[in-house]
Amino acid sequence: MSGRIATIKQALLAVLLTAGIAMTGQVQAHGGLALAEDMCVLTVGPYRMHFTGYQPLSQEEEFCEDIPEVGKTVIALDYIQEELRPLTTEVRIIRDTGSEENLDEITVFHLPPKVYPSASISVDHTFPEKGKFVGLVTVTGGAQDYISRFPFSVGEGRPTPKSAIIAPIVLVIAVVAFFLMRKKKNNSAAA
């Protein structure tokens, strides 16, 4: 009986470790965006903002990085640090051409530099077509200017998380291994 319990513990440990490893890919991010403590955080130099994106006409939930569908998109940037309130913030979305030489030419959305004493910035833009873009958030007024660049795509849907693929496979392997070991033990005991 103790051998069976040890086998179950080993199988569960293997499943948990594999699921944990698979989910670490979820915390990787584009540029200045990162998933931290279940919230998307945009880093602009020493400052941080909470990033929330959603598409009102879609049934999808909030997104942190890539925009799943073309169409109306709302992004909220909420200051995490009070020090940002008196500083000027500019938001720009550009087509990802690999160069930022002609910024005005490749800009698809622009909020000019402004102080946001409410600590909240709302970006309301309709993406008419799929593509690759770069978000630029610039903070000025402190010791220096800080720019956060984060590439993202629009209209490529939501990628299937690695954990959604790997975890069920590992679970099936663990269950099969458990039953094979149990059968082997029963056959050994019967012999």
ChimeraX attribute file (.defattr): number of C-alpha atoms within 10 A of each C-alpha:
attribute: neighborCount
match mode: 1-to-1
recipient: residues
	/A:1	6
	/A:2	7
	/A:3	10
	/A:4	13
	/A:5	10
	/A:6	11
	/A:7	17
	/A:8	16
	/A:9	12
	/A:10	14
	/A:11	19
	/A:12	16
	/A:13	13
	/A:14	16
	/A:15	22
	/A:16	15
	/A:17	13
	/A:18	16
	/A:19	20
	/A:20	13
	/A:21	15
	/A:22	17
	/A:23	17
	/A:24	11
	/A:25	12
	/A:26	13
	/A:27	13
	/A:28	12
	/A:29	19
	/A:30	15
	/A:31	16
	/A:32	19
	/A:33	24
	/A:34	21
	/A:35	17
	/A:36	11
	/A:37	8
	/A:38	8
	/A:39	12
	/A:40	21
	/A:41	23
	/A:42	28
	/A:43	21
	/A:44	19
	/A:45	14
	/A:46	7
	/A:47	15
	/A:48	18
	/A:49	21
	/A:50	21
	/A:51	23
	/A:52	19
	/A:53	21
	/A:54	19
	/A:55	22
	/A:56	13
	/A:57	10
	/A:58	13
	/A:59	8
	/A:60	13
	/A:61	11
	/A:62	16
	/A:63	16
	/A:64	22
	/A:65	22
	/A:66	20
	/A:67	23
	/A:68	22
	/A:69	21
	/A:70	19
	/A:71	19
	/A:72	15
	/A:73	19
	/A:74	16
	/A:75	18
	/A:76	16
	/A:77	21
	/A:78	20
	/A:79	22
	/A:80	16
	/A:81	13
	/A:82	11
	/A:83	11
	/A:84	22
	/A:85	16
	/A:86	16
	/A:87	16
	/A:88	18
	/A:89	22
	/A:90	17
	/A:91	21
	/A:92	20
	/A:93	23
	/A:94	20
	/A:95	21
	/A:96	17
	/A:97	11
	/A:98	8
	/A:99	9
	/A:100	14
	/A:101	9
	/A:102	8
	/A:103	13
	/A:104	12
	/A:105	10
	/A:106	16
	/A:107	17
	/A:108	15
	/A:109	18
	/A:110	16
	/A:111	14
	/A:112	12
	/A:113	16
	/A:114	15
	/A:115	18
	/A:116	16
	/A:117	14
	/A:118	10
	/A:119	17
	/A:120	14
	/A:121	21
	/A:122	14
	/A:123	17
	/A:124	14
	/A:125	16
	/A:126	14
	/A:127	17
	/A:128	12
	/A:129	11
	/A:130	15
	/A:131	15
	/A:132	16
	/A:133	21
	/A:134	22
	/A:135	22
	/A:136	19
	/A:137	22
	/A:138	19
	/A:139	23
	/A:140	18
	/A:141	13
	/A:142	12
	/A:143	6
	/A:144	9
	/A:145	13
	/A:146	17
	/A:147	19
	/A:148	18
	/A:149	19
	/A:150	19
	/A:151	20
	/A:152	20
	/A:153	19
	/A:154	20
	/A:155	17
	/A:156	14
	/A:157	13
	/A:158	14
	/A:159	8
	/A:160	8
	/A:161	12
	/A:162	15
	/A:163	18
	/A:164	12
	/A:165	12
	/A:166	16
	/A:167	20
	/A:168	13
	/A:169	13
	/A:170	19
	/A:171	18
	/A:172	12
	/A:173	14
	/A:174	20
	/A:175	16
	/A:176	13
	/A:177	15
	/A:178	17
	/A:179	11
	/A:180	12
	/A:181	14
	/A:182	15
	/A:183	12
	/A:184	12
	/A:185	14
	/A:186	11
	/A:187	10
	/A:188	9
	/A:189	8
	/A:190	7
	/A:191	6
